[in-house]
Amino acid sequence: MEMKKPCAGRQKIAISKIPKKNHLQVTFSKRRTGVFKKASELSTLCGIDIAIIVFSPANKAFSFGHPNVDSIIDRYLARNSNPPSESGTNRLIEAHRNANIRELNMQLTQVLHQLEVEKKHGEVMSEIRKASRSQCWWEAPINELGLHELEQLKTAMEELKKNVEQQANKILIDSKNNPSPSFARALDIIMIISRSFFEFCLISIKWRQLQG
């Protein structure tokens, strides 16, 4: 009985600083957006005031806050976790302003989610386009084809050229038997032969260049 190979299972990825600077900046940008999104969700769900300040690897500051970063920092520095006493009118104004900010935070969260969905959709469409181009390589410009693809296309063009010549000869024979041949049909065949010969010449030139 064949022994099953033991499975290593899920392995933890070590958390350490990314050595490459370009990877570091990309990771920072992605994670920063995620952190701000979570902060917005937390503020909306729990109705709390929150402030986040981060510095990029290039020492550039980024911040997010509700209701705003400055007021949160001032409260923190003053060691005052409770807002000062206000009149009833001021409290209503503040409550209305906070409600508007929460609504904006909800909209921001929805927009960020929609952006993420559109980004994934774009990646899927990009993969589909790549797969489509790989399957229909013969539709690409001749200069973009490789040697193997040119050889296949050259063989196909030679076969097409032979078929066109056979069709043209058939029309010529029919025209001799028929005193009133179709001029339009003959003209179409001539155009096909000319276009096919031109494509065949381009492929042959490119193929010879790659061979040389």
Secondary structure as GFF3:
##gff-version 3
##sequence-region A 1 212
A	DSSP	alpha_helix	21	46	.	.	.	ID=ss1
A	DSSP	beta_strand	50	55	.	.	.	ID=ss2
A	DSSP	beta_strand	61	66	.	.	.	ID=ss3
A	DSSP	alpha_helix	69	77	.	.	.	ID=ss4
A	DSSP	alpha_helix	88	135	.	.	.	ID=ss5
A	DSSP	three_ten_helix	137	139	.	.	.	ID=ss6
A	DSSP	three_ten_helix	142	144	.	.	.	ID=ss7
A	DSSP	alpha_helix	147	177	.	.	.	ID=ss8
A	DSSP	alpha_helix	183	211	.	.	.	ID=ss9
###
